[in-house]
């Protein structure tokens, strides 16, 4: 994910070097923010993790994160000069690999948790004053996510190599970004942290399971890097 952060920062440098912060820049899309409603789409990347809380002291479950992919739509409602209400439904594909250090059998020690989320976030966006063709902003809110790969309906569990999670999860999100006004469209790179507020783990049918027996809570956390086009 260091490469993704570098891309984000590099984008800002390229824009700055292109004269966006000059004394007398050519103002692009001068009245764009006066629209009551506008639409867009985004592409991006994600890196999601699990936070585990345990019932008793034990070795931590090791979580290996991977880089996932995001794609979605943006609906923006202008409230006033500084605040907008946004709905950003999107598809988020990710994978987390869990290693259980107390399990000796190598075939049972690893669980690959592949998740395909559909996020339904409702966000409040606060924008600073526009400076030339750049306008930074903060964004935050709540979202509900449907996990299409949850395995929540299966009766089989980890004893049959089936890792199960809840179908629906609630998240809160917060982040920052910048609107860059180009000649033909508005480009908005952003970074956002996401944190689930409810336990996502479905316990195995057998009490004391080495995979789920000692877990008090398992919650998703991570961040998104999105590139939005309006």
C-alpha positions as a Markdown table, in Angstrom:
| # | Residue | x | y | z |
|---|---|---|---|---|
| 1 | Unk | 0.0 | 0.0 | 0.0 |
| 2 | Unk | 3.0 | 2.3 | 0.2 |
| 3 | Unk | 3.0 | 2.4 | -3.6 |
| 4 | Unk | -0.6 | 3.5 | -3.5 |
| 5 | Unk | 0.1 | 6.3 | -1.1 |
| 6 | Unk | 3.0 | 7.4 | -3.3 |
| 7 | Unk | 0.7 | 7.5 | -6.3 |
| 8 | Unk | -1.7 | 9.7 | -4.3 |
| 9 | Unk | 1.0 | 12.1 | -3.3 |
| 10 | Unk | 2.6 | 12.1 | -6.7 |
| 11 | Unk | -0.7 | 13.1 | -8.3 |
| 12 | Unk | -0.9 | 16.2 | -6.1 |
| 13 | Unk | 2.7 | 17.2 | -7.0 |
| 14 | Unk | 2.0 | 16.8 | -10.7 |
| 15 | Unk | -1.0 | 19.1 | -10.4 |
| 16 | Unk | 0.9 | 21.7 | -8.4 |
| 17 | Unk | 3.8 | 21.7 | -10.9 |
| 18 | Unk | 1.2 | 22.2 | -13.7 |
| 19 | Unk | 0.4 | 25.7 | -12.4 |
| 20 | Unk | -2.7 | 24.9 | -10.4 |
| 21 | Unk | -1.4 | 27.1 | -7.5 |
| 22 | Unk | -0.1 | 29.9 | -9.7 |
| 23 | Unk | -0.9 | 33.5 | -9.0 |
| 24 | Unk | -3.4 | 33.8 | -11.9 |
| 25 | Unk | -4.5 | 30.3 | -13.0 |
| 26 | Unk | -7.1 | 29.8 | -15.6 |
| 27 | Unk | -10.2 | 29.0 | -13.6 |
| 28 | Unk | -11.8 | 25.7 | -14.8 |
| 29 | Unk | -15.5 | 24.9 | -14.2 |
| 30 | Unk | -16.1 | 28.1 | -12.2 |
| 31 | Unk | -19.7 | 27.4 | -11.5 |
| 32 | Unk | -19.5 | 23.7 | -11.0 |
| 33 | Unk | -20.0 | 23.8 | -7.3 |
| 34 | Unk | -23.3 | 25.7 | -7.6 |
| 35 | Unk | -25.1 | 22.6 | -9.0 |
| 36 | Unk | -27.8 | 21.3 | -6.7 |
| 37 | Unk | -27.1 | 17.7 | -7.7 |
| 38 | Unk | -24.2 | 16.1 | -9.6 |
| 39 | Unk | -23.0 | 12.6 | -10.3 |
| 40 | Unk | -19.8 | 10.7 | -10.8 |
| 41 | Unk | -18.0 | 7.4 | -10.4 |
| 42 | Unk | -14.8 | 6.2 | -8.7 |
| 43 | Unk | -12.1 | 3.6 | -9.0 |
| 44 | Unk | -9.6 | 2.7 | -6.3 |
| 45 | Unk | -7.9 | 0.3 | -4.0 |
| 46 | Unk | -8.4 | -1.0 | -0.5 |
| 47 | Unk | -6.4 | -2.6 | 2.3 |
| 48 | Unk | -8.6 | -4.2 | 4.9 |
| 49 | Unk | -7.6 | -5.8 | 8.2 |
| 50 | Unk | -9.3 | -7.6 | 11.1 |
| 51 | Unk | -9.1 | -6.4 | 14.7 |
| 52 | Unk | -9.5 | -9.3 | 17.2 |
| 53 | Unk | -10.5 | -9.1 | 20.8 |
| 54 | Unk | -10.1 | -12.3 | 22.9 |
| 55 | Unk | -11.9 | -13.9 | 25.8 |
| 56 | Unk | -8.6 | -15.0 | 27.4 |
| 57 | Unk | -4.9 | -14.3 | 26.9 |
| 58 | Unk | -3.5 | -16.2 | 23.9 |
| 59 | Unk | -1.3 | -15.8 | 20.9 |
| 60 | Unk | -2.7 | -13.3 | 18.5 |
| 61 | Unk | -4.3 | -14.5 | 15.2 |
| 62 | Unk | -2.0 | -13.2 | 12.5 |
| 63 | Unk | -3.7 | -11.2 | 9.8 |
| 64 | Unk | -2.0 | -10.7 | 6.3 |
| 65 | Unk | -3.7 | -8.0 | 4.3 |
| 66 | Unk | -3.8 | -7.8 | 0.5 |
| 67 | Unk | -4.6 | -5.0 | -2.0 |
| 68 | Unk | -8.1 | -5.1 | -3.2 |
| 69 | Unk | -10.1 | -3.2 | -5.8 |
| 70 | Unk | -13.0 | -0.7 | -5.5 |
| 71 | Unk | -15.5 | 0.6 | -8.1 |
| 72 | Unk | -18.7 | 2.6 | -7.5 |
| 73 | Unk | -20.9 | 5.6 | -8.2 |
| 74 | Unk | -21.3 | 9.0 | -6.5 |
| 75 | Unk | -24.4 | 11.0 | -6.0 |
| 76 | Unk | -23.8 | 14.5 | -4.5 |
| 77 | Unk | -26.4 | 16.8 | -3.0 |
| 78 | Unk | -25.3 | 20.4 | -2.4 |
| 79 | Unk | -26.5 | 21.6 | 1.0 |
| 80 | Unk | -24.7 | 25.0 | 1.1 |
| 81 | Unk | -21.4 | 26.5 | 0.1 |
| 82 | Unk | -19.4 | 24.3 | 2.4 |
| 83 | Unk | -21.4 | 21.1 | 3.0 |
| 84 | Unk | -22.6 | 18.3 | 0.7 |
| 85 | Unk | -24.5 | 15.1 | 1.3 |
| 86 | Unk | -23.1 | 12.1 | -0.6 |
| 87 | Unk | -24.2 | 8.6 | -1.4 |
| 88 | Unk | -21.4 | 6.4 | -2.8 |
| 89 | Unk | -22.6 | 2.8 | -3.4 |
| 90 | Unk | -19.7 | 0.6 | -4.5 |
| 91 | Unk | -18.2 | -2.8 | -4.9 |
| 92 | Unk | -15.1 | -3.6 | -2.8 |
| 93 | Unk | -13.2 | -6.9 | -3.4 |
| 94 | Unk | -10.6 | -7.9 | -0.9 |
| 95 | Unk | -8.8 | -10.8 | 0.8 |
| 96 | Unk | -7.4 | -11.3 | 4.3 |
| 97 | Unk | -5.3 | -14.4 | 5.2 |
| 98 | Unk | -5.5 | -15.6 | 8.8 |
| 99 | Unk | -2.8 | -17.7 | 10.5 |
| 100 | Unk | -3.6 | -19.5 | 13.8 |
| 101 | Unk | -0.3 | -20.0 | 15.6 |
| 102 | Unk | -1.7 | -22.5 | 18.1 |
| 103 | Unk | -2.8 | -24.9 | 15.4 |
| 104 | Unk | -0.1 | -27.4 | 14.6 |
| 105 | Unk | -1.6 | -28.9 | 11.4 |
| 106 | Unk | -0.4 | -26.6 | 8.6 |
| 107 | Unk | -3.5 | -27.4 | 6.5 |
| 108 | Unk | -5.8 | -26.0 | 9.2 |
| 109 | Unk | -3.6 | -23.2 | 10.3 |
| 110 | Unk | -4.4 | -20.9 | 7.4 |
| 111 | Unk | -7.8 | -19.5 | 6.4 |
| 112 | Unk | -8.1 | -17.3 | 3.3 |
| 113 | Unk | -11.0 | -15.0 | 3.9 |
| 114 | Unk | -12.2 | -13.7 | 0.5 |
| 115 | Unk | -14.8 | -10.9 | 0.8 |
| 116 | Unk | -16.8 | -9.1 | -1.8 |
| 117 | Unk | -18.6 | -6.1 | -0.1 |
| 118 | Unk | -21.3 | -3.9 | -1.5 |
| 119 | Unk | -21.0 | -0.7 | 0.5 |
| 120 | Unk | -23.9 | 1.8 | 0.9 |
| 121 | Unk | -22.3 | 4.9 | 2.6 |
| 122 | Unk | -24.1 | 8.1 | 3.5 |
| 123 | Unk | -21.5 | 10.7 | 4.0 |
| 124 | Unk | -21.2 | 14.4 | 4.9 |
| 125 | Unk | -18.6 | 16.3 | 3.0 |
| 126 | Unk | -17.1 | 19.6 | 4.3 |
| 127 | Unk | -15.1 | 21.6 | 1.7 |
| 128 | Unk | -12.7 | 24.5 | 2.4 |
| 129 | Unk | -12.7 | 27.6 | 0.2 |
| 130 | Unk | -11.6 | 27.0 | -3.3 |
| 131 | Unk | -8.1 | 28.2 | -4.2 |
| 132 | Unk | -7.7 | 28.5 | -7.9 |
| 133 | Unk | -8.5 | 25.0 | -9.3 |
| 134 | Unk | -8.1 | 23.1 | -6.0 |
| 135 | Unk | -10.5 | 22.6 | -3.1 |
| 136 | Unk | -9.5 | 20.3 | -0.2 |
| 137 | Unk | -12.3 | 18.6 | 1.8 |
| 138 | Unk | -13.0 | 16.3 | 4.7 |
| 139 | Unk | -15.6 | 13.6 | 4.6 |
| 140 | Unk | -17.2 | 11.2 | 7.1 |
| 141 | Unk | -20.3 | 9.3 | 7.9 |
| 142 | Unk | -21.8 | 5.8 | 8.2 |
| 143 | Unk | -22.2 | 2.9 | 5.8 |
| 144 | Unk | -23.9 | -0.4 | 5.7 |
| 145 | Unk | -22.1 | -3.2 | 3.8 |
| 146 | Unk | -23.4 | -6.5 | 2.3 |
| 147 | Unk | -20.7 | -9.3 | 2.3 |
| 148 | Unk | -21.5 | -11.5 | -0.7 |
| 149 | Unk | -18.8 | -14.0 | 0.4 |
| 150 | Unk | -19.8 | -14.3 | 4.0 |
| 151 | Unk | -20.9 | -18.0 | 3.9 |
| 152 | Unk | -23.5 | -17.1 | 6.6 |
| 153 | Unk | -26.0 | -19.6 | 5.4 |
| 154 | Unk | -23.7 | -22.6 | 5.5 |
| 155 | Unk | -24.0 | -25.2 | 8.2 |
| 156 | Unk | -20.4 | -26.3 | 7.7 |
| 157 | Unk | -17.8 | -24.5 | 9.6 |
| 158 | Unk | -14.0 | -24.4 | 10.0 |
| 159 | Unk | -13.9 | -28.1 | 10.7 |
| 160 | Unk | -15.0 | -28.3 | 7.0 |
| 161 | Unk | -12.7 | -25.5 | 6.0 |
| 162 | Unk | -15.6 | -23.0 | 5.8 |
| 163 | Unk | -14.9 | -19.6 | 7.5 |
| 164 | Unk | -18.2 | -17.8 | 8.2 |
| 165 | Unk | -19.0 | -14.1 | 8.7 |
| 166 | Unk | -22.1 | -12.1 | 9.2 |
| 167 | Unk | -23.9 | -11.0 | 6.0 |
| 168 | Unk | -24.4 | -7.3 | 7.0 |
| 169 | Unk | -21.9 | -5.0 | 8.7 |
| 170 | Unk | -22.2 | -1.4 | 9.9 |
| 171 | Unk | -19.2 | 0.9 | 9.4 |
| 172 | Unk | -18.2 | 4.4 | 10.1 |
| 173 | Unk | -15.9 | 6.2 | 7.7 |
| 174 | Unk | -13.7 | 9.3 | 7.7 |
| 175 | Unk | -11.1 | 10.8 | 5.5 |
| 176 | Unk | -9.9 | 13.6 | 3.4 |
| 177 | Unk | -9.3 | 14.5 | -0.3 |
| 178 | Unk | -9.1 | 17.3 | -2.8 |
| 179 | Unk | -11.2 | 18.4 | -5.7 |
| 180 | Unk | -9.1 | 19.3 | -8.7 |
| 181 | Unk | -10.9 | 21.3 | -11.4 |
| 182 | Unk | -9.6 | 20.3 | -14.8 |
| 183 | Unk | -10.8 | 21.6 | -18.2 |
| 184 | Unk | -13.4 | 18.9 | -18.9 |
| 185 | Unk | -14.0 | 17.2 | -15.5 |
| 186 | Unk | -13.3 | 17.3 | -11.8 |
| 187 | Unk | -10.8 | 14.8 | -10.5 |
| 188 | Unk | -11.0 | 14.0 | -6.7 |
| 189 | Unk | -8.4 | 11.6 | -5.2 |
| 190 | Unk | -9.1 | 10.7 | -1.5 |
| 191 | Unk | -8.0 | 8.5 | 1.4 |
| 192 | Unk | -10.6 | 7.2 | 3.8 |
| 193 | Unk | -10.4 | 5.0 | 6.9 |
| 194 | Unk | -13.2 | 2.5 | 7.6 |
| 195 | Unk | -14.0 | 0.8 | 10.8 |
| 196 | Unk | -16.8 | -1.8 | 11.5 |
| 197 | Unk | -18.9 | -1.3 | 14.7 |
| 198 | Unk | -20.2 | -4.8 | 15.1 |
| 199 | Unk | -18.8 | -8.3 | 15.5 |
| 200 | Unk | -18.5 | -10.0 | 12.1 |
| 201 | Unk | -17.6 | -13.5 | 13.2 |
| 202 | Unk | -20.0 | -16.5 | 13.1 |
| 203 | Unk | -18.7 | -19.1 | 15.6 |
| 204 | Unk | -18.1 | -22.7 | 14.8 |
| 205 | Unk | -20.7 | -25.2 | 15.8 |
| 206 | Unk | -18.3 | -26.9 | 18.3 |
| 207 | Unk | -17.7 | -24.9 | 21.5 |
| 208 | Unk | -14.0 | -24.3 | 22.1 |
| 209 | Unk | -13.1 | -24.4 | 18.4 |
| 210 | Unk | -9.5 | -23.4 | 17.8 |
| 211 | Unk | -10.6 | -21.0 | 15.2 |
| 212 | Unk | -13.4 | -19.1 | 16.9 |
| 213 | Unk | -13.7 | -20.4 | 20.5 |
| 214 | Unk | -11.5 | -17.7 | 22.1 |
| 215 | Unk | -12.6 | -14.8 | 19.9 |
| 216 | Unk | -14.7 | -12.2 | 21.7 |
| 217 | Unk | -15.0 | -9.9 | 18.7 |
| 218 | Unk | -13.7 | -9.7 | 15.1 |
| 219 | Unk | -14.1 | -6.3 | 13.4 |
| 220 | Unk | -13.0 | -5.1 | 10.0 |
| 221 | Unk | -10.8 | -2.0 | 9.8 |
| 222 | Unk | -8.7 | -0.5 | 7.0 |
| 223 | Unk | -8.5 | 2.2 | 4.4 |
| 224 | Unk | -9.6 | 3.1 | 0.9 |
| 225 | Unk | -7.8 | 5.1 | -1.8 |
| 226 | Unk | -10.4 | 6.3 | -4.3 |
| 227 | Unk | -10.0 | 8.3 | -7.5 |
| 228 | Unk | -13.3 | 10.0 | -8.3 |
| 229 | Unk | -14.3 | 11.6 | -11.6 |
| 230 | Unk | -17.3 | 14.0 | -11.9 |
